Amino acid sequence: MSRSEELFERAKKVLPGGVNSPVRAFRAVGGNPRFIVKGLGSHILDEDGLEYIDYVGSWGPMVLGHSHPDILKAVYDRMVNGLSFGAPTALEVEMAEKMVAMVPNIEMVRMVNSGTEAVMSALRLARGATGRDKIIKFEGCYHGHSDAMLVGAGSGALTQGEPDSKGVTKGAAQDTLMAQYNDLASVERLLDANPGQVAAVIVEPVAANMGVVPPKEGFLQGLRDLCDKHGALLIFDEVITGFRLAAGGAQEYFGVRADLVTFGKIIGGGMPVGAYAGSRALMEQVAPCGPVYQAGTLSGNPVAMAAGLAQLQILTDHPEVYTVMETSAQYIANHLRASAEKHGVKMQVNQVGSLLCPYFTETPVDCFAAAKISDTKKYAKYFNKMLLRGVYLAPSQFEAMFVSSAHTQKDLTFTVQAADESLAAL
Ligand SMILES: *Cc1c(COP(=O)(O)O)cnc(C)c1O
């Protein structure tokens, strides 16, 4: 038995499914999850001493690769002074100032501890500020696991084959309306049918929890216009796209303004952090300024702020990383397409910035319904063949492949060669 197998056996006795987050259990692809010991740059090492080129990157946070020396140093330097105070620290101010400087259309920020918490709080704020109850979300978009958002959620929920969770009350779900991604008419119908009742439309500007589905030309601007017409707020859930597509996230990348923006993943540099942000007028509705309550014992934790701030500083100092990552992702996408064609594998590769996803299907994937017809058994085979060759992909068809600035040309060449062999052997 390998060390990872041994650990998984032990884990299953004390952790549900052996994991602390469902997709890690490898259920969608079969086999035993790898227990990771360490990461350096684009590589990770497991308990059995096996090394992999990592395209999960902790599901997005590790945009600069693992163990970046500046980030580790910032954490060491901060932690020797104490881990948490529950009182303000200078780092929280610096973090908020940094985010406001980098991201368009935000004037104030509230730090929280996860993406889930960021979305949950932003929705409360949207409802509080508009005095309306209903929220429109898109089928296949994931916004964390708060009750109201566990309706038609992608990703882990999708892989489980159980999009709606047990334990979510009708009351919690009844105000969540579901539209189709890339289909403005589906949004308009809901707005028309619920006049004056929709507080916000929440969207992943690039849907990255049903694989990767880019917004069609005009989709995001169309949402902006519909929200303006109906007095609803537009929330961009940038937990994945924030600081990844561009320094200013999807608002900058696509040139569309959101009213509220949620963040997570990258802003913690690998530590557990989330945030929501918007105009001063909106954010001053939040306690202690306004009537919308929201709090957190460990929110703005100094060690987490140190890590996130160091990462954002590197992204500011080296804007070229965005072109580097995009070029790397395009390189992989082009080679995957060529290999699939060469070996007669039906495949669609979607790619935006440093995010990409190969779908095992013939039809272009522009919405959840199209993503769902992908051959997940083929993906599982492909995943396992890649893993054996030392390439660590997301253990599910419905997740993104995350490219970091630490992936070298050597990594990329190795990856596309492994993919070519894996696709040939399907
Ligand atoms: C990961 C994710 C979340 C939830 O973040 P957690 O930190 O896992 O709670 C929310 N929205 C999007 C778009 C995500 O990808």
The ligand as an SDF file (V2000), in Angstrom:
LIG
                    3D

 15 15  0  0  0  0  0  0  0  0999 V2000
  -14.1860   28.7740   -4.9910 C   0  0  0  0  0  0  0  0  0  0  0  0
  -15.2980   29.6830   -5.3210 C   0  0  0  0  0  0  0  0  0  0  0  0
  -16.1480   30.1930   -4.3330 C   0  0  0  0  0  0  0  0  0  0  0  0
  -16.0920   29.7240   -2.9020 C   0  0  0  0  0  0  0  0  0  0  0  0
  -14.8800   30.0420   -2.3010 O   0  0  0  0  0  0  0  0  0  0  0  0
  -14.4320   29.1950   -0.9800 P   0  0  0  0  0  0  0  0  0  0  0  0
  -13.2050   29.9130   -0.5230 O   0  0  0  0  0  0  0  0  0  0  0  0
  -14.1960   27.8140   -1.4790 O   0  0  0  0  0  0  0  0  0  0  0  0
  -15.5410   29.2720   -0.0200 O   0  0  0  0  0  0  0  0  0  0  0  0
  -17.0830   31.1380   -4.6960 C   0  0  0  0  0  0  0  0  0  0  0  0
  -17.1890   31.5640   -5.9520 N   0  0  0  0  0  0  0  0  0  0  0  0
  -16.3990   31.0900   -6.9430 C   0  0  0  0  0  0  0  0  0  0  0  0
  -16.5500   31.6300   -8.3270 C   0  0  0  0  0  0  0  0  0  0  0  0
  -15.4460   30.1230   -6.6770 C   0  0  0  0  0  0  0  0  0  0  0  0
  -14.7020   29.6160   -7.6470 O   0  0  0  0  0  0  0  0  0  0  0  0
  1  2  1  0
  2  3  1  0
  2 14  2  0
  3  4  1  0
  3 10  2  0
  4  5  1  0
  5  6  1  0
  6  7  2  0
  6  8  1  0
  6  9  1  0
 10 11  1  0
 11 12  2  0
 12 13  1  0
 12 14  1  0
 14 15  1  0
M  END
$$$$
